[in-house]
Amino acid sequence: VSQSRYADTIEYTVRINPVWKFRMPHAFSPDGNNRNEVFKPVGDATYALEYHMRVYSIWGQIIFETKNFKEGWDGSFWNKGNPCPDGMYIYIELLDETRTDHIFKGNVFLLRNHN
């Protein structure tokens, strides 16, 4: 009786999707006290293939836009114009490396210190 040995091999490619540690603040106060001066994401966008943040007025006008994760909105028109008034503003979206949209939409409240 002849006995042969067989080796079985199974190969799998396993892709582990990144855990998103990313959130958007609900408010900021650009009042010159060096705390919470700009509105921008908090967390890690390492896995973002594309990043595009837009901030809109409540009337739908784009008042700030960036494709740089580290750049935030300072509460003025296009970060160089007149200060925007206190109030609610709307934002955002980004695309990860798996080409999956991670859409972050919401409201941010701009509150200035009126002493």
N, C-alpha and C positions, 0 to 999 in steps of 0.2 A: 504494500500500500504506500503510495507516494503521497506526501503531505506538502502542500505549498502554503507559504505564508503570504497573506495579503495585508497591505497597509492601506488603511482608509484615511483620506485627508479631505477635510472640508475647509474651504476658505471663505471668509466673509469680510467684506469691507464694512466697517461700522463707522458711521459718522455721528459724532456727538455734537448736537447743536448747542451753541453758546447759551448761557443763562444771561438774560438781559437784566442788568443792574442799572436801570435807567428810569428816571422819573422827572416829572416837571413840577416845579413849585406852583403853588396856587396864588402867591402874592409876592410882591417885592416893593421896596421903598427907596427909590433913588433920591435920597435927601442929604447926601454928603457926609453921613456918619460912618462910612466904610463898612457897613454891614448890610448885606442883602441889596446891593446897589444895582445889580443887573439881573435881568430875567434870562436864564439859560438852563439847559438840562443839567441835572445832577446825576452823576454816575459815569459809566464807561460806554463809549461808543466805538470801542476797538473793532467790533464786528460789523460796524455800519459800512456798507459798500457805498452808499450815497447818503447824504444828510442834507436836508433842505428845510430850514425853519422860516416860516412866515408869520408875522404878527399882523392882525387885521383890527381896524377900528370896528365898533359895533355897526357901522354903516357899510362894512365890507371893503373899505379902502386899505390897501397894503401900506403899512407905515414903517415896517422893518422887514428885512429879508437877509438871510445868510446861508452859505453852504459850509461854513466853518463851525464845527462843533464847539470850539472854545470861545467863539465870539457870542456875546450876549447883547440883548437889547437894553439900552440905558434909560429908556422911558422918554426919549425925545424922537422927533420925526426923523427917521433914517439915521439915528445916532449922531446927528449933527445939526438938526434944526431946532425949532422951538420945542420946549418941553410939552409933552402930551398931558392932557388933564387927567386927574384921578378918574378911575373907573375900570370897567371890565373890558378886556381885550381877548382876542381869540388867536389860537396858534395851531400848528406843526405837522410834520411827517418825516419818516426816514425809511430806508430800504437796507436790509441786512445782506450779508455775503451769500446767503442762499437764495437771494433775490426775492425774499419774502417781505412784503410790506409790513412794517410796524407803524401803524398810524396812531399818533398821539394827538388827539384833538381835545381841546378844552378851553377853559377860561383862565385868565390870569388877572388878578386885581392889582392895579398900579395905585399905590398910596404914598403920597408925599407928606412929609412932616410940615404942617402949617402952623408954625409957632408965631 
